[in-house]
Amino acid sequence: MTRLNWKPALYVLFGAYLIVMLMPFVWLVSSALKTTLEMFTHPFALPAAPQWGNFAQAWQTGVAHYLLNSVWVTFISVVMIVLVSGLAAYALARQRFPGRAAIYILLITGYAVPIHTVLVPLYEMLRSANALNAYAGLIGPYVAFGIPFSVLLLYAFFLDFPAELEEAARIDGCNEVQLLAYVVAPLSLPGLSSVAIFQGVFVWNEFLLALIIINDDARKTLPLGLVNLQGQYSTNWPVLLAAVTIATVPVLLLYLVMQRQFVSSLAGIGK
């Protein structure tokens, strides 16, 4: 009996899926290169004469400033989440101490709490601490909400970390700090990269918390800045879509740079 070759069918299936996933992005870039009239009269056609000036206009209307704010907030938030979550997950997975199970259950509980349920008390806490309209008032909640999921993800990763490597490093004279810095961290890049991607995308796209905490235009992040491009009575939609395209580029670059580590981490999730 001859075995059926499913590879061509799988290639066709994944190719069709890829096309469906790319269509919104292609439409976004195509519409950003059109005039307003062309966008509404021929919404699914390619631009007759690409309007590259839409991107320059979007950049000059403040997108550059909002972009830098988002880069700063996202970078600080992700670094703190990865650092704290990595240390916490390693301690929970490799160390034995009283209250370990209770801390793990508390993290799971924290991950299950919807962000919308704590907006009012969070706002009052930040107002009392004079942290409104400040990067610290925005980064702090991002780190707090990002830690539970990140710890759970890295906890599963560190459970499979080879104990023989740790024992060999200790025999060679490494203390705990050297063990983490020179052995555990370099070999855990797939898991740490996955956390960085997940949390980076979340912080980069987050709108609700930023809307509540940041009112000063000078400190607004990119999602809030895009709202400013909408007029009260009319909107230059190609310029707005050009700004949205600019906002997606850093996320795409993050995936392209870290895709190998991200795929490696996903391959080991089910272990």
Secondary structure, DSSP 8 states (H G I E B T S, - for coil): ------HHHHHHHHHHHHHHHHHHHHHHHHHHTS-HHHHHHSTTS--SS--THHHHHHIIIIIHHHHHHHHHHHHHHHHHHHHHHHHHHHHHHH---TTHHHHHHHHHHHHHS-GGGGHHHHHHHHHHTT-TTSHHHHHHHHHHHHHHHHHHHHHHHHHTS-HHHHHHHHHTT--HHHHIIIIIHHHTHHHHHHHHHHHHHHHHH--HHHHHH---GGG--HHHHHHHTS-SS---HHHHHHHHHHHHHHHHHHHHHHHHHHHHHHHTTT-
